[in-house]
């Protein structure tokens, strides 16, 4: 659903860009105009102009334009395909995932505390370490916390199910400070790390940006090593597996319906015998 919303937004922006260049019909959007739109300057989340959009932004725009014209042709609104001969935007080699160690988690915790409870980063990290996904972290509110029971509830997300996740002592501490700070600003419930009313894709992107800030400040995320929220989830999965020895427990605590996904996150070799091999 997030992809659909993103493509709709790209399509709306393309049509606005085309009108600004006196192209009022889909048939008037030339390959040159479509390419200019893909490479056009944009703004970051703070409203600062970015003269050269990132490769990911360009790829998203290109995919959105292709999808728009594909649907328009199916509906008989146009025969144009302005990007049919355009070359795909190359992807940079993906940096390997980081296998975080306990001492590195301690570094992340330390650097996330800067400015708390007015800043969100400590709460963001606490929720990730509790086993919430990025989407769930962005949706979490003060109403989901049960600090007396050291737990947080989540309604799940696209790939996870609703569940209750335990909080360690550090998480209870930083989340209690954050909740009290937000309650002083007015009656709740309040989102713990994201703005209420933002689109899910914006919320998830905001969580990623917040975590990236923590990883950079801690010195763990560098040009040679990228540290992402998913690396924290992998750390949590490995810890649960080491503590319980049960892959099913990894899946349950992370809200996963697939043991294969749980095994991949926990770095467990999970081999299912091919059909017909059973004795």
C-alpha positions in Angstrom: 0.0 0.0 0.0 2.9 2.4 0.7 4.2 1.9 -2.8 0.8 2.7 -4.3 0.7 6.0 -2.3 4.2 6.8 -3.4 3.4 6.2 -7.1 0.3 8.4 -6.8 2.4 11.2 -5.3 5.0 10.8 -8.1 2.2 10.9 -10.7 0.7 14.1 -9.2 4.1 15.8 -9.1 4.8 14.8 -12.7 1.5 16.3 -13.9 2.2 19.5 -11.9 5.7 19.6 -13.4 4.3 19.1 -16.9 1.7 21.9 -16.5 4.6 24.2 -15.4 6.2 23.4 -18.7 2.9 23.9 -20.7 2.2 20.2 -21.2 -1.4 19.8 -20.4 -2.0 16.3 -21.8 -0.3 13.0 -21.2 0.5 12.8 -24.9 2.4 16.0 -24.6 4.8 14.6 -22.0 7.9 13.8 -24.0 10.8 11.6 -23.1 12.9 14.7 -22.6 10.3 16.2 -20.2 9.9 12.9 -18.3 13.7 12.6 -17.9 13.9 16.2 -16.7 11.3 15.5 -14.1 13.3 12.5 -12.8 16.4 14.6 -12.5 14.7 17.7 -11.1 15.8 19.3 -7.8 13.7 18.5 -4.7 13.5 19.2 -1.0 14.5 17.2 2.0 12.3 16.7 5.1 13.5 20.1 6.4 12.5 21.9 3.2 16.1 22.4 2.1 16.5 22.3 -1.7 18.5 19.3 -3.0 19.9 20.2 -6.4 20.7 16.6 -7.5 18.2 14.0 -6.2 19.6 10.8 -4.7 19.6 7.7 -6.9 16.8 6.2 -4.8 14.7 9.3 -5.4 15.3 9.1 -9.1 14.5 5.4 -9.2 11.3 6.0 -7.3 10.3 8.8 -9.7 11.1 6.7 -12.8 9.1 3.7 -11.5 6.2 6.0 -10.7 6.2 7.6 -14.1 6.3 4.2 -15.8 3.5 2.9 -13.7 1.4 6.0 -14.5 1.7 5.6 -18.2 1.2 1.9 -18.1 -2.1 2.3 -16.3 -3.1 5.2 -18.6 -2.4 3.1 -21.7 -4.5 0.2 -20.2 -7.4 2.7 -19.8 -7.0 4.0 -23.3 -6.1 7.5 -22.1 -2.8 7.6 -24.1 -0.5 5.6 -26.3 2.6 7.4 -25.0 5.4 5.6 -23.2 8.0 8.4 -22.7 10.5 6.2 -20.7 10.3 3.1 -22.9 13.9 3.7 -24.1 15.3 5.1 -21.0 18.1 3.2 -19.2 17.5 1.9 -15.7 19.3 3.9 -13.0 22.2 1.8 -11.7 22.2 0.8 -8.1 25.3 1.2 -5.9 26.7 -2.0 -4.5 24.9 -2.7 -1.2 27.1 -2.5 1.8 27.1 -5.6 4.0 24.8 -5.8 7.0 26.3 -5.0 10.3 26.4 -7.8 12.9 26.0 -5.7 16.0 27.7 -6.8 19.2 26.6 -6.0 22.8 29.2 -3.4 23.3 28.0 -1.6 20.1 24.4 -1.7 21.3 25.7 0.0 24.5 27.3 2.7 22.2 24.1 3.2 20.4 22.2 3.6 23.7 24.7 6.1 25.0 24.6 8.3 21.9 20.8 8.1 21.6 20.4 9.7 25.0 21.6 13.1 23.8 18.9 15.7 24.5 16.3 13.3 25.9 13.5 13.4 26.7 12.9 16.3 24.3 14.6 14.3 21.6 13.1 11.0 20.4 16.2 8.9 19.6 16.5 7.1 22.9 12.8 6.0 22.7 13.3 5.0 19.1 16.2 2.7 19.9 14.4 1.3 23.0 11.4 0.3 20.9 13.7 -1.3 18.2 15.5 -3.3 21.0 12.1 -4.4 22.3 11.5 -6.1 18.9 9.3 -3.6 17.1 9.8 -3.1 13.4 10.4 0.4 12.0 6.7 0.8 11.0 5.6 -0.3 14.5 8.1 2.1 16.2 6.6 4.9 14.2 3.1 4.0 15.2 3.8 3.5 18.9 2.2 5.9 21.3 2.1 6.6 25.0 -1.1 4.6 25.2 0.8 1.5 24.1 3.1 1.6 27.1 2.6 -0.4 30.3 5.7 0.7 32.2 4.6 -1.0 35.4 4.6 -4.3 33.5 7.7 -3.3 31.5 6.0 -3.9 28.2 4.8 -2.2 25.0 1.9 -3.3 22.8 1.9 -3.0 19.1 -0.9 -3.6 16.6 1.5 -5.0 14.1 2.3 -3.8 10.6 2.4 -5.1 7.0 4.7 -8.0 7.8 4.1 -8.4 11.6 1.2 -9.3 13.8 -0.1 -7.6 17.0 1.7 -8.6 20.2 3.1 -7.4 23.5 6.9 -6.9 23.8 8.9 -6.8 26.9 11.1 -3.8 27.9 14.4 -3.9 29.7 15.3 -1.5 32.5 17.0 1.0 30.2 14.0 1.0 27.9 11.6 1.6 30.8 13.7 4.5 32.0 14.0 6.4 28.7 10.4 5.7 27.6 9.0 6.8 31.0 10.9 10.1 30.6 9.7 10.5 27.1 6.1 9.8 28.0 6.1 12.2 30.9 7.7 14.9 28.7 5.0 14.5 26.0 2.2 14.4 28.5 3.4 17.8 29.8 2.8 19.2 26.4 -0.9 18.3 26.5 -3.3 15.5 26.9 -2.5 12.3 25.0 -2.1 9.8 23.7 1.1 11.0 21.9 3.2 9.3 19.3 6.5 8.5 20.9 8.9 9.1 17.9 6.8 10.3 14.9 4.3 12.9 14.0 0.7 11.8 14.2 -1.1 12.0 10.9 1.9 11.4 8.7 1.7 8.9 5.9 3.0 5.4 6.9 5.8 5.7 4.3 6.9 9.1 5.8 6.8 7.7 9.3 8.9 4.7 8.4 11.4 6.9 6.6 11.5 9.2 9.6 12.3 6.3 11.9 15.1 5.3 9.5 16.5 8.9 9.5 16.4 9.0 13.3 18.3 5.7 13.7 20.8 6.8 11.1 21.5 9.9 13.3 22.2 7.6 16.3 24.4 5.3 14.2 26.5 8.2 12.9 26.9 9.8 16.3 28.1 6.5 17.7 30.7 6.1 15.0 29.2 2.8 14.0 27.8 3.8 10.6 30.6 4.8 8.2 31.3 4.9 4.5 32.5 1.3 4.7 29.8 0.0 7.1 26.1 0.8 7.0 24.1 0.2 10.2 20.3 0.1 9.8 17.3 -0.5 12.0 17.1 -4.0 10.6 20.5 -4.7 12.1 19.1 -4.1 15.6 16.3 -6.5 14.7 18.9 -9.1 13.8 20.7 -8.5 17.1 17.4 -9.0 18.9 16.6 -12.2 17.0 20.0 -13.7 17.7 19.7 -12.8 21.4 16.2 -14.4 21.7 17.5 -17.5 19.9 20.5 -17.7 22.2 18.4 -17.3 25.3 15.6 -19.7 24.4 17.0 -22.0 21.7 13.6 -21.8 20.0 13.1 -20.4 16.5 9.4 -20.2 17.2 10.1 -17.9 20.1 12.0 -15.6 17.8 9.1 -15.5 15.4 6.6 -14.9 18.2 8.4 -12.0 19.8 9.1 -10.3 16.5 5.6 -10.9 15.3 6.6 -13.0 12.3 4.4 -15.6 10.7 7.3 -17.2 8.8 10.0 -19.3 10.5 12.1 -18.8 7.4 12.2 -15.1 8.0 12.9 -15.6 11.7 15.8 -17.9 10.8 17.2 -15.4 8.4 17.1 -12.7 11.0 18.7 -14.9 13.6 21.5 -16.0 11.2 20.3 -19.6 11.6 20.8 -22.1 8.8 17.3 -23.2 8.2 17.1 -26.1 5.7 13.8 -27.8 4.9 14.3 -31.2 3.1 13.0 -31.1 -0.5 9.7 -32.9 -1.1 10.1 -36.6 -1.9 13.3 -37.0 0.1 11.5 -38.2 3.2 12.2 -41.9 4.0 
